[in-house]
Amino acid sequence: MKSFGFLSFGHYGPRIGRPGFDAGVSLREAVEIGVGADEIGVNGAMFRVHHFAKQSAAPMPLLAAIAARTSRIEVGTGVIDMRYENPLYLAEEAASLDLLAEGRVALGVSRGSPEPAYRGWEAFGYTGSSDPRGADIGREHFEQFMEAIRGGNLVDADPAQFGPGVRLPIEPQSPGLDTRVWWGAGSRETAEWTAEKGVNLMSSTLLTEATGQSFGDLQAEQIAAYRRRWSETWGTTDRQAPRVSVSRSIFPIVDDRDRQIFSRQGESNDGIGQIDGFTSTFGKTYAAEPDELIAQLQGDAAVQAADNLLLTIPSQAGVELNLHILSAFAEHVAPALGWEPNTAGPATGYSIGER
C-alpha cells in the first residue's frame, strides 16, 4: 500500500528574500503547514535536520507541536544525523513523542549529509571517528538507539536498590516505534545494510552513482536490492513488512499562478554532480498540468516501486502556497495513482493501490 507526505528542508534567513523570515517564523509556519496537511488528508509531515546551518535543527519540539494539533498525520524526520546524537537520550525523546502522538512518529535517521561545519559532530562531544565523514560514529549511535527503543537492558542497576545482576532499559518505551524507523540510504550497498538491520528504507534525494540511467531507474534498482536482502535476511518471519520512501519535487500546475511560478521548473532533467567525493545522480523536478504529471509519475520506476512518496516543498514560500501545492496534488494527481485521503491515521490510512 502507498501514501504521500511532504518533506521540508526548513530554510530561513536573509537569503530567502522574505524580510523577517527567521527561525521562529519558519518553525511556526512549519506547524501550520503540518496542521493544514492533516486536514487535507496527507499521510506524513517530515522535516530535514541540519546543524550549523539556517535550516531545521532539533526536530523534537517541532514534531511535538504538530502532533499536539493533529490527529492523523504521521510526523517525522528525513533525516536525523546520527553523528550528532546521544542515542539513549534520542531514544527517550522519540518514545515520549510517540506516546504523545499515539503512535504517529516515523523517524528517518542516517549518517547524515555533508554539513557546513568541518567534523561538526566533534563539537557535540562525539570524537574518535576513524572515518573523515564520521560514518562509524553514525552507525554506532544508530545501533545503540535501536537497541534502546527495542527495550534492550542497557545499564547495570544499582545493586543497593535492586540486588545483583539486574540491568535496566531506557524509559519510557513506546512499543512498535522501532517498526517506524527509516534509514536514509544513498547507495545500493547501504540499502542492503538497511534491510539487514530490519528498518524501513528512506531512499535519498540523490544516489552515489552515475551510469547514464535515469534517477528513477537507478533508485528502483536500489529498492529492489533492498527488498531482496530483506527477504534473504528475514524470510517469512512475523516481522512487519518494510516500507520504502522516495522524495520528489512535484508541482501540479492548476492555475495561472502555478504556471507563472513553476512552469520553467518542469524543463529540468536529472542532474550529475559531486558529493562527498562521489559522482552522484540527482532527481529532476516535476512541474506540469495534472494529466501530464500523472503520466510522468507513472513512468517513474521508483515512484511506482515505493510505498511512500514525499513531496519536497519550498517551505520558505509560506503556508498558503505550500498547502496549495499539497492540496492540488491530493485533488488532481494522487487519486489517479490510487491514493485516498488519510482519514484513519497511520495504522490504516495508507492506501495507494497494491503493488
N, C-alpha and C positions, 0 to 999 in steps of 0.2 A: 504494500500500500504506500501511497505517496502523500506528501504535504508540501506547503511552501511557507516560507517566512522571510524576514528581512535581516540583512547584516549591515550594521552601521560601523563606519570607521571612526566616528566621533571627532572629526577635525574641528578645531576652533582657533581663534586668534586673528590678529590684524590682517594676515594674508588672505583670509577668507573673503574679505571685501564687504562684510556686514559690520558697520560700526557698533561697538559694544558687544559683539558676539564672542563672549569669553567662556570660560569653562562652566560657570554657573548656568548661563543661558543654554549652552549646549546640553548639559545634563537635564535641565528642566524640560527642554524641548524633546529630548530622548524619551522621557517619561510620557509625554503627551502623544508621541508617535506610537509608543507601545500600547497605550490605552486605546487610541483610535484603531490600531491594527486588530486588537482584540475584538472591538465592536464590529469590524468588517468580517471577522471570522478567520483571519490569518492565523497560521499554526505556531509561528515562532518569532520571538524578538531576540536577536543575537547581536553581540557587540564585540568589536575588536578590543584587544588590550595591548597598550604600548607603554613604554617607560621613557622618561626624559624627552618627551615629545608633547606637542599641543594636540593630543588625542585622548581618547578614553584610556584611563589607567585602572585604578582599583575598581573592579566591577560590582562587588557585592552590594554596596549601598544603592547603586542604580537599579540592579535587578530586584532588590527587596522593595524599592519604591514602586516599580512597575507591578510586581507580584501583588502588592497590597491593594492596587487599584484595578486589578483584572481578575477574571475567574477561569479563563480557559487557555489562554495563550501560554506556550512554553517560553521560559526566559532563560537566557544562557549566554555563552561566550563563543567567540570564534577568532582567536583562541587566547587562553591564558598562557603566558610564557613561563614554563615551569622552572626555568633557570633562576627566576626571581622569587620563587615562592617557598615559604616554610610549609612543607607538605602536610604536617599534622594540624597546624592552625588553619590552613586552607580546607582540610577535611572537616574541621569543626564548623567553619563558616558555611561550607557548602551544605552540610547536613542540616544546620539550623535554617538556612534559607529554604531548603527543600521541604522541611517540615512546615514552615510558614506558608509556603506556596502550595502545599498539599500535593507534592509530587510533580511539580511543573518545571523543575530545573533540568537543563541539559547543558553540560559544561564541555566545551571544546578546549582541549589543552594540547600543548606540544612543546618542542624545544624552543619555539618562537622564531619570529622573523628577524632579519638584521635590524639593529637598533641604532639610533644616533650616537649613543654612548659606546665607548670602547670598553668591552668587557664590563658592561654596566652592572651585571649581577654581582660582581665583587663588591660594589658599593653597598649592596644589600646584605653583605656578610657571607656570601657563598663563594669561597675561594677553593683553590686546589684543583681546578679543572686542567686536564691534560690536553683538552681539545680547544683550539683557538675560538671555536664557536660555542663552547660550553655545552655541547650535546650530551656529554657524560653526566654533567650535573642535572640537566633537564630530565634525562631518563631515570636517573637515580631518585630524584624527587617524585617523579611520576609513580614509580614502583611503591614508594612509601605512602603516597597519597592513596593509591588504590587499595593497598593492604589496610589502611586506616578506615576507609569508608566501607570496606567489606567486613569490618568487625574484628580485624586481627588484634590479638593481645600483644601490645607493643612495648609495655614497660613493666618492670617489676613493681609490685605493690609494696607498700611499707609493711614489713613483716611485723612491726609492733601493732599494727591495726588489723592485718589480715592473716597473719601467720606466714609460714614459709611457703615458697613455691607458687604464689599467686601472681598472675600478670593481668594487666588492665588494658582495655581498648580505649580509644577516644570516645568522648561523649559530646553531643548526642549522636545517635545513629539514625539514619533515615533509610530503612530497608528499600532496596530497589534503585537507589541513587547510582550504584555502580553500573547499572544497565543503561544509564543515560549519560555516560561519559564518552566523549569522542576524542580521537587523536587526529590532529591536523597533519596530513601527510603530503609531501611534495614529490615523492618518488614511488616507484613500484616496490622497491625494497622496504621502504618504511611502511607502505600499505600492508605488505605481508607480515611485517613485525607487529603491526597494529592488530591484525587478525589473531596472531599467536597470543597476544595479551588479552584477547577477549573483550575488546571495546569497539565501539562504532567508529566508522571512518568518516572524517571530515576532509574531503579531498581539497587540496589547497587551491588558491586562486591562480597558482602557477605550477608548472611541473618542471623539474630539473632535467629536462632532456629536450632535444630538438631534432626530430628525424625527418621533418617535412610533412608529417601527418598533421591534421588539424588538432587543435587543443582538445576538442570534444572526443575525437577518436583516441588520442593518447590517454585521456582521462578514463574513457570507457575500458581501455586495456588495463589500467591501474585498478579500476573497480573489479574487473573480472579476476585479476590476480589476487586481490584481497578476498573475494568470496571463495576462490579455490582454496586458499590457505586456511580460511575459516573452516571450511568443510573438512579439510585434511586434519586440522587440529582438534576440532570439537565434534565432528561427525554428527550423529543423530542424538546427542545428549539433550537433556531438557533445558540447556542454556538458551536464553531468549535469542531469537534470530537477530542478526546485526542489522543496523541501519546505515545507509550511506547518504552523505550530503554533498552537494556541489553548489558553487556560487556562480552567479552570472549578473552582469549589468544589463538590465532589461527595462526598456521604457516604451510602454504602449503609447502610440500616438492616436489620441481620440478627439482632439480639438485643436484649434488654431494655436493656442499657447504651447501645447506639446510640440506641434510642428515647428514652431519658432525656436524652442529650446533644444529639442532633441534630434531633429531630423538629420543633421550632419553627423551625429554620433553613429547613426546606423550605417555609415560608409566605412567604418573601421574594419580591420582584419585582425586575425591573431597576430600577436607580437612575439619577437625573439629578442632576448636581452641577457645580460649577465647579472647573476645574483649569487652571492656567497661563492664566487668562483665557478659557478656552473652556468653553462649556456642553457637558458630556460625558455619555455613557451608560455605565453600569457594569452588568456582568452579575449575574444573581441567583445565589443558592446553590441547588444541587440536593440535597435530602435526602429519601429515600423508600425504601420497600422495593424490592427488585430489579426486579420486573416493572414497577412504575410508573416507576422510574428509567430503565429501558431505553426505555420508550415516550417519556419526556421527552427523552432524548438523541437518539433517532431523529427527534424533531421539532425539534431544534436545528439550523438550517440550516448554521451554521458548523462545528459538531462533525462533521456529515456531510461537509462540504466539505474539512475539514483532513486532513492526513496524520498529524499528531501531536497527541495530547491530553495536556495537563499538568494533573494534579490538584494544586491549591494546598492544601497540607497545613498543619495547625496544629502546626508543628514544636515550639512551646513546650509542647505536651501530652505530650511524651515519646515514647520509642522504641516502646513496646508498642502504644499506641493508634494511632500513625501507621502502623505495619506492619499492624495490624488493618484500618485503612481501605483500604490498598493491596491487601491480600490479599482482602478482601471484594469489592472492585471487580474484581480479577483473576478471582475464582472465580465470582461471581454476576452480573456485569454485562458485562464486556468480551467474554466469549465470544459473547454474543448479538449483538455488533457485529462479529463475525468475527475477534476477536483470538485469537492463540495465544501461549503463553509464549515469551519470548525465550530460545532455547537455543543460538543460534549467534553471538551478538554482533551489533553494529550493521550489519555488511556484509550479513547475510542474515536478520536477526532481526525485520524489520518486517513484520508480517503481520496486518493487519485488513482483509480483503476488498478487492477492487479497486473503484475509484470507477466 
